[in-house]
Each structure stands twice: as structure tokens, then as C-alpha cells.
Amino acid sequence: MAPEMIGLIGGVGGTVIGVLGGVYGTWNELRNAQGPQERSYLVKMAVLYWIVVPLFVVLVFVLPDPWNYYIWLPYGLWLTSTIRRSAVKQQTIREAEATPAAGTD
């Protein structure tokens, strides 16, 4: 088998496995939501991530050198801070939904 074909199979196979992993992770997160507000927030975050991450990948391949390397820093900072903030907000929503409302004894 030609080396180009092996590279193509690896590239396509890796992409398919990555997307399937993302779909599975998104599905599990939505399935494990414990309330309607949490589920709504998770849907918003999933849409955001499913737009930004593929956009970043496309930009890495489309932008010329050295610009395709320069987008790694803002993307990395955005991704790590957004993951942390969304985890904290999700926990806050989960705790708020678990607390019984006043006057509903």
C-alpha cells in the first residue's frame, strides 16, 4: 500500500473517531443532566463548542504560515478558560436545581 494511502486512511480514520468521540461525549453529558436548566445550558455550550472547535481546525489548515500557528494561543486560552467557567456554572445550576424552592413543602 502506498504511503499516501496510509496517510489518507489515518487522517480520515482519526477524524471519524474524533467526531464520534465528540458526539458520544456530548450525548453522555446531555443524558446525565439533572434538570431542565442544566440541560438547556449544556445544549448552548455544546453548540458553542461544536462551532468553535471545527472552525479552529479549518483555520489551522486554511491560514498560511505563520498565521496558522498564531491562532493556537488564543484558542488554547479560550478553550481552557471556557471549560473551567462552564464547569463552575454547570455545578452552580445543578446545586440550584437540587435545592427545593421556598414554600414547596
BELQUIUR-V433679 format. One line per field, one symbol per residue. ss: DSSP state (~ for helix, > for strand, _ for the rest). psi: psi as a letter, one per 20 degrees, with the letter a starting at -180 (. if undefined). A space follows every 50 residues. Layout:
# BELQUIUR-V433679
ss->???
psi->???
This chain:
# BELQUIUR-V433679
ss->__~~~~~~~~~~~~~~~~~~~~~~~~~~~~~____~~~~~~~~~~~~~~~ ~~~~~~~~~~~~____~~~~~~~~~~~~~~~~~~~~~~~~~~~~~~~~__ _____
psi->pqhhhgggggggghggggghhgggggggghhjqjrhggggghgghggghi ggghgggghhhhqrqjhhhhihghgggggghhgghhgggghggghhhhpq qpjl.
